[in-house]
Every structure is written in structure tokens, then in C-alpha cells.
């Protein structure tokens, strides 16, 4: 074989390698591009799902927190009346119509809102609501007893309202956590 034959064979192999390299490169680019596009679409879908979930959790938080704050104001006013605290403490007479309801009425409103938004509330928050409802159930009978004119001293009614307020604060903290906000 002569030098020309070696150069011809070398040139042919170089051309074949260049064509095969170009073909592999185009296949890889296409494959990588398809994989990139698939991952990008998956990311966009997850981002959109996350945005919708966050918006729904925010709406649930607004609705439930308004009802919880109304209950908390009611409980603080009832506790102030039972303790016979300073005249500067809020009383049930000074509460709005949405706030001045029995524990049972507050329970029914909160429970209805919770049922409507249950999908967007975390398990820890649901457990806190359950604790609140158990504490409030003690207050249903207590309020009936107090409405009958009986003395609250025998039942330690002020402790009940204070413990309901404590549970409301725990729920609000948990709902803040559901939204991704740091606890206070």
C-alpha cells in the first residue's frame, strides 16, 4: 500500500466518523431536548398545582380565621364577665352580631366551614380543630346551665373559656404553618 492509499483510507474513515458523529450528536440533542421539554412540562404542572393549592389554603385560612377570631373575642368577653374583670375589658354586649353567639352557634359555623374546606387543611390542623371541638362541647352544657341563672363559680366557667382561647391560638398557628409562614 502506498501513501496515497493510506491517505484515502484515512480520509474515508474520517468522513465516516464525521458523519456518524454528526448523526449521534443530532440524536443526542433531540433526545436531550425531548427529555428537557418533558421535565419542564412536569415542573410547570407541579408549579401550577402548588399555586392552586396555596390559593385554596389561603382562602380556607381567611374564612376559618375570621370565624375563630370571632369565637376568641366571644370567649374573652365571657371570661371577663365571669371573672368580673375591669370595666375596660370587652363584654358580650359590645360584640358584633357575628361574634355574640353561643358556643354551639360558633361551633356550627366553624364546623361547616371546615367541612367545606377540609381538603386544604393539614392533618395537624384538623387534629387541633378536633381538640377545640371537644373543649367547646363542654361549654355547650355549661352555657345552658349559666343561662338558667346558676352561679358560674361552681363550674369554673372562666377556665373553660380561657382553654378555648388557647386552643384557638394553637389552630391559628397551625393554619399559618399550612400556608408556609413561620410561627410567631
N, C-alpha and C positions, 0 to 999 in steps of 0.2 A: 504494500500500500504506500501510496505516495503522500506527500504532504497535502496535496490538493484533496485527496480522498479523505484524509483526516479532518481537514477544514470543512469539507462538505458534510461529513457525518456529524461533526461538532455543531455546525450551523443548523442542520436538520434537528438534532436533539435540542438545541437552544430554542428553535422555533416551536417545537412540540412542547417543551417545558413552559415557554411563554404562553402558549395557547391554553394548556392545561392549568397553569397558574391563574390566568385571567378568568377561566371558567370556574375554578374553585373559589376565587375571590368573589365573583358575582353571585355564586350560590350562597356563600357565607354571608355576604352583605344582605341578600334577600332574606335569608333565614334569620339573621340578627335583627333586621328591620321588622320582620313579622313578629318576632318574639318581643321586641321593644314595643311595638304597637299593641300587642296583646297585654303586656304588663301595664302600659299606660292606660288602656281602657279599664283594666281591673282597678287601678289606682283611682281613676276618676269616678268609677262606680262606688267604690268604698268611701271616697270623699263626699259624694252626694248623699249616700246613706247616712253618713256621720252627721252631715249638716241638717238633714231632715230630722234625725233622732234628737239632735241638740235643740232644734227649734221646738219640737214637740215637748221635750223635757222642760224647756223654758216656759212654754205655755202652761204646762201642768204645775210648775213651780209657782207661777204667778197666781193661778186660780187657788191652789191649795194654801199658799202662804197667806193670801188675803183672808181666807176662812179661819186659818189657825191664829192669825193675829187678832181677829175679832173675838175668837174664843179666849185668847190670852187676856185681852182687855176686860172681858166679862169676868173671868176668874179673878183677876186682880181687884176689880171693883167689889166682887162678892166677898173676897178675903178681907178687904179694907172695911166693909160694912160689918162683918162678923167680928173682926178684931176691934172694931170701934176706933179705928186709927184717926189721924188728924183729918180735919175737915178739908184739907187741901188734897187729900188722896181722892182718886176718882171713885164715884159711886155709880151704881147701876142707873140711877135717874139721869145721869149726864151722858150716858152712852147713846150711840145712834141706834136706830131701829134694827139694823143688821147685826149689831153687837149685843143688844139687850134681849137675849133669848135664853131659854133654859138650856141646860147641858144636853138634854135629849134633842132639842132642835138643832143645836150646833153639831151634835154627833151625826144626825141625819144628813145635814148639808155636806159635811166633810166626807162622810162615807159615800154619798152619791158622787161627789167629785172624784174621789179616789177610785171608785168603780169605773168611771168614765175614762180615767187617765192611767189605769193600772199598768198598762203595757210599758209606760215610760217611767215607772218608778222602780228603783232598785230593790233587791231583796232586803238589804239592811234598813232601808227607809220604810218598807212595808212592815217589817218587824217592829219598828218604832211606832208606827201607826197602831199596830195591834196592842202594844203596851199602853198607848194613850187611851184607846177604846176600853181596855179593861179598867183603867183607872176611872174613866168617865162613868162606867157602868155603876160604880159605887156611888157616884154623885147623883144618878137619876133618882134613886130611892131617897137619898139624903135631901134633895130639893123638895120632894113630895113631903117629907117629914117636916122640913123647915116651913113649907107653905102652910102646913097645918097649925103653925103658931108655936111649935115646940122650940125649946131652947137649944141652940147650936153647941153649947158648952159640953153637953153630954156626948156628942158625937165627934168632936174635934173637926168640925167642918172646915175650919180655916186651913188645916193641914191638907185636906183633900184638894182644895183649890190651888194651893201652892204646889202640890205634886203634879197637878195637871199642867200648870205653867212650866214646870221643869221639863216635863215630857214634850211639851210643845217646842221648847227651845232645842231639845235634842233632835226632834224631827226636822226643824228648820236647818239645823247644822248638817243633818244627813242629806237633805234636799240640795243644799249648797254643794255638798260633796258630789252628788249625782251630776251636777252641772259642771264639775271640774274646778270649782272655786275652792281656795283654801279655807279651812275652818277658822273662825275668829279666835 
